[in-house]
Amino acid sequence: MPLVPRWRYMTPEAKALTRKVGISAAVLVLGLVLLRSLLPWMILALIIWWVLSAIRR
């Protein structure tokens, strides 16, 4: 069973638009997952950088 039931009847422009929307959605979801997993490490690195810059003064 295809994900888009009428895929074979769609125009080439509609197929291209569907592909672009699907790829954009996948990139957005992947980006959110990566950001969510990397956010604590980014915050920790920022705190370490602030502490080191304060020590150097």
SULFENUR-V574744 format. One record per pair of residues at least 6 apart in sequence whose ideal C-beta (glycine too) atoms are under 6 Angstrom apart, sorted by the first residue. I is the first residue (numbers start at 1). J is the second residue. Records with the same first field share a line. If there is no record, write none. Layout:
I: J + J
//
This chain:
none
//
